[in-house]
């Protein structure tokens, strides 16, 4: 991608976004009377401050040259600066990735709340998984009952944490932990290991919510495009940020959104919706094996760095637009399939006199009616 996607294209995607997403209402958090014992957000900021200091020190120690566009010239002096910068970056990254202070604090909250360890489970990447990002990552957990959820909230508040209340979850801000309400959602895993949030109960109206959150297409459920557009919206619309932390988080979020959107409509890559090289790049950014420095050189001039980050945003926006087009076609195909099945079920219903078979056929027809209606509403 040689240039950023035009503002027109971004406006078009914004229109699509409004058509497929809904806002999440989050209540204002209650102030806590005591300071929390740990803040993972502060640890992350310390990491990015370390990167800034490492870059600034390298700029003082080495004489770097630039071309007319502000791109750093990769000569011997540059290589020496990068060696020094990457060493400090690797040390800081490992410290944050191996940091388990947040996980230890969660265990304290569980004990204080009287919630057994086996009564909670991770709906995201668990700490024992090699892909777990340590203090870089958020955590999503689910408990067994609303009573346990309320006990978790009381425990977190008493220890000074800020608790934000959403419709289906609470978020412990300083730990960057979401605890899902088991009476309002069911969390399940796809065959690819992704977490799917399904709202309860599955009424006709709620089928729309399921499509919004779980992206039901082609008879299976995968993280899909509408959800990823919603998650990427802020990063696509705002100006390229200046701080290292915000740039890093933007690139990770966009990498995750682009990768999941491609996977949602083309799980194994066989359709070629996203080319293999770009798919690997987005996956690496999602898992933080690659970082913002792989998109824009840390020693580029600020204007050159911003330009490259904007070009990357354009690439992801193209992925989201292309995959949204494929998803809509898949939904149309799915609606047509459901209509054919429904017509056949009606035919069978007209031919049978068996009471139990009649009941079963009516249930199958109603299930397909709800699913069809939900998909049509999503396409409007």
Secondary structure, DSSP 8 states (H G I E B T S, - for coil): --S---HHHHHHHHHHHHHH------------SS--S--HHHHHHHHHHHHHHHHHHHHHHS---B-TTS-B--SHHHHHHHHHHHHHHHHHHHHHHT--HHHHHHHHHHHHHT--GGG-EESS--TTSTT--GGGS-EEEE-S-HHHHHHHHHHHHHTT--EEE-SSEEEEGGGTEEEE-TTTEEEEE-TTS-EEEEESS--HHHHHHHHHHH-EETTEE---HHHHHHHHHHHHHS----SHHHHHHHHHHHHHHHHHHHHHH-TTSTT-SS-HHHHHHHHHHHTTSS-GGGTS-TTS-HHHHHHHHHHHHHHHHHHHHHHHHHHHHHHHHHHHHHHHHHHHHHHHHHH---HHHHHHHHHHHHHHHHHHHHHHHHH-
